[in-house]
Amino acid sequence: MQILNIAAYKFVALAQLPALQTALREALQARGIKGTVLLAEEGINLFLAAGEGEIHDFLAWLRKDARFEDLQIKESWSHAQPFRKLLVKVKPEIIRMNHSAIRPASGRAPAVDAATLKRWLGSGHDDTGRPVVTLDTRNAFEADVGTFRNAIDWRINKFTEFPQALLDHRDELRGKTVVSFCTGGIRCEKAAILMQEAGLTNVYQLDGGILNYFEESGHAHFEGECFVFDERRALDPALQPRVNVGAPPGA
């Protein structure tokens, strides 16, 4: 497999977005990299693929910007280019929630690493003895491809439905340690902050999401594969692509 796929995001205050958009597009085009970059005042979110040398060269260029020097990357490999084109877009949010009070760059919810979550799920409780539940913050069709065993799934169709779902189900989470999770960390990070705002006190986000969990803890307590929004469709716990998963609704 010769195509390196990377996913990354960072909540960081960004200004002069059109200029940054142009610079990123030119840097990516010059290296023949395809995929999607989303920019907003709250940060950056990217999914890109190309040869290893081109990707690493681009990351070296990007990290010269102090705002992105600590950008954490998740890597996987594929035989073919999973993106058809390059898109660099400016958006109101890098992951749309329609809840302007949620600003992760101003302070994150606590994160739990993959090894700790694996241990908690194995015992059924956290280190204080409190029951642990996992909360899938992704869309229903993503959860249908694979999710943590016994995860809470509110069957949302898009992330903008999460705030109302939380209001509808908040009392079910009281008295438990709640670990929100998603593909790479961006949705569960916003979700965890919203849950804290809603008065839930024992809330964590899964650091790095499912992809990081696969890399560090394999398939323990996870059933199925992880849906991804490119032509690979899903990755197994070894981060290998599966080709038998259907396209998402509306694709």
Buried (B, 14 or more C-beta within 10 A) or exposed (E): EEBBBBBBBBBBEBEEBEEBBEBBBEBBEEBEBBBBBBBBBBBBBBBBBBBEEBBBBBBEBBBEEEBBEEBEBBBBBBEEBBBEEBBBBBBEBBBBBEBEEBBBEEEEBEBBBBEBBBBBBEEEBBEEEEEBBBBBBBBBBBBBBBBBEEBBBBEBEEBBBBBEBBEEEEEEBEEBBBBBBBBBBBBBBBBBBBBBBEEBEBBBBBBBBBBBBBBBBBBBBBEBBBBBBBBBBBBBBEBBBBEEBEEEEEE
